[in-house]
């Protein structure tokens, strides 16, 4: 049995894949410990996994901070320069305690202390990437949230995008200075840029998304394994499908589901009111997963119901389409369900996820984080009337259901453990 520490940071979309890995590792007889923000302790321990708090913690009801963190242009800088790197020394100390005696460390792209600790303590570690955007591949250039218009330059090819991404990395090079300062204090060499290339382990990287969604590229880091999506089939709160929602699904035609994940839902604005107006004009039923605001959505049109949350794996296969903000977890669940999707991106990887869904032929994208009811209705009409999208979504869903990203990733983790024993 090996003690394996899984370090992550972010929203539930960042936590759940690591919980899924932890559950499978535990099933195989290992001792997994999730190292993340204190606010997630119950989510981890309630599933029987070990937990270790690592600062910074997250205030998931600080609406002003969520608004700034989900700003299309400045959101990434806010998260990295204001939340993470100023506290990287605290993160390092917390993670050092959590990883004492560990046999292997897994690191999320935003756990900047993890590569530092692994190098300092000569630990075996694997890096984890949850979405293709993080690789900044010139061969498969992602759509960047601050400048989505650059997607029009995709035909210019790898040489242009290598130059573009090099310039972008140079302009953001100061973001990682607190990590470099920590490395100096610990007597470590400068190393690669901690925000970009320094996050990848020389022992290997687990790309936790389907190769159908993000095909492996020549310019990915060495020893990268495309595993498949890491599904955790559970609601945010760990609940089953609400009986009232079950009854609603059973009494009529498949509805359109509107959801903004676990972060954007906190700053939804008029999104759900506009969604109700859109389906009323189009004549379909709808489920609004509106978070805490669900109880405020009263006097909804006939055939429209609001709920705080629901387990996507149980709901999506029973719906006509999914309208969401483009988080990688929601995108993956909709792909696996084999249903059309419309993405209304807010920030970060959501713009690239939207573009990939469109290129795959399984959905539509709608620019603007608070579209009007008329805009939603027009895009929804195209989506639901397109038989090609429905057919392609079904085919992709069949293929993704045949994958098992968690099993493949855990096989790779155990292979890394065995390799370390041979060389020790």
Residue, then its C-alpha position, 0 to 999 in steps of 0.5 A: x500500500x502506498x501513501x499518495x498525496x493529491x494536491x489540487x486547488x480551485x472549484x469543484x471542477x478542480x476538486x472532483x477529478x482528484x476525489x475520483x482518483x482518490x476513490x479508485x486508489x483507495x479501492x486498489x488498497x492505497x492510502x490517498x490524501x487530498x491536499x486542498x483548501x480547508x473549505x472542502x474538508x467535508x466533501x473529501x472526508x465524507x467519501x472516506x478519503x484522507x484530507x490535509x488542509x493547504x492554504x490559501x482557503x477559498x471563500x466560495x460566497x465572496x461574490x466580489x472575488x468570484x466576479x473578479x476571478x471570472x473576469x474574462x481578461x483579468x481573471x487568471x491574473x487575479x487568481x495567480x497574482x492575488x490569491x495563489x502566489x502571494x501565499x506560496x510559502x504557506x502552501x509549501x509548508x502545508x503541503x510539506x506536512x501533508x506529504x511527509x512520508x508520502x510515496x508519490x505526489x500528484x499536482x494540479x496545474x495551480x498548486x505551484x508549491x507542489x513542484x517545488x516541494x517535489x524537487x526539494x524533497x526528491x519526491x516522485x510526482x506526477x502532474x495532472x492537466x484537466x483541460x487542453x488549454x493548459x498545454x498552450x499547444x502551437x499544434x492545437x492552439x487554444x482559444x484564449x479568454x482575454x482575446x477570443x478573436x485570435x481564434x480567427x488566426x488558427x489557420x496561420x499554423x504552429x510557427x505563428x502560434x509558437x511565437x504568439x504563446x512565447x510572447x504571452x508567456x514573456x508578458x506574464x513572466x513576473x506572475x511567478x516571481x514569488x515562486x522563484x523567490x521561494x526556490x531561491x530561499x530553498x537553495x533550488x535553481x531558478x527552474x522553468x517558468x512556474x506558471x507555465x512549463x515548470x508545472x510539468x513533472x519529469x516523471x510524467x503528466x496525466x492529461x485527464x480528458x478524452x483524446x477525442x476532445x484534445x488529441x495528443x500533440x507533438x509539443x505536449x510535455x514529454x511523458x504525457x499520457x492522454x487518459x480520458x475524462x475523470x468522472x465523479x458521478x455525484x452531485x456537488x452536495x453528494x445527493x441523489x436526484x431530487x424526487x421532485x426533479x425525478x417526477x418532473x422528468x418523468x411527466x413530460x418530454x426531455x427538458x433543456x438543462x441550464x447550469x453554470x457549474x459551481x462558480x459562475x452560478x454565484x454571479x449568474x445575474x439574469x441568466x436563469x430568468x432569461x433562460x426561462x423566457x427563452x424556452x417559453x418562446x421556443x416551447x420546450x421544458x427546462x430545468x434551471x440548476x440555479x444554485x442558492x438563487x433557485x428558491x428566488x426563482x418563483x413564478x416560472x413559466x409552465x414546464x420550467x422548474x428551478x433546483x439548487x443542483x443535481x447530479x449531472x450523470x443522472x440528469x444529462x442523459x435524460x435531457x434534450x440539451x445542456x446550456x452551460x458556461x463551459x467548465x471542463x467537468x460540465x462539458x465532459x458530462x454533456x459529451x458523455x451523455x451524448x446530448x447537444x450543448x450550448x456554451x455561454x463562456x465566462x472566463x479561463x478555459x471556457x472559451x476554448x472548451x466552447x470552441x472544441x465543442x463547436x469543432x466537434x460538431x456537438x454544440x453551439x457557442x454564444x458569446x456574452x456571459x449574460x445573453x438575453x432571452x431572445x439570444x438564448x432562444x435563437x441559438x437554442x432553436x438552431x441547436x435543437x433543430x440540427x439533426x447533424x449535431x444530435x447525431x454527432x453528439x450521440x456518436x461522441x457519447x458512445x465513444x466517451x462512455x467506452x473510455x475510462x480515464x480514472x482506471x488508466x490514470x491510476x494504472x499510470x500512478x501505480x506504474x510510477x510507483x513501481x518504477x520508483x521502487x526499482x530505482x530506489 
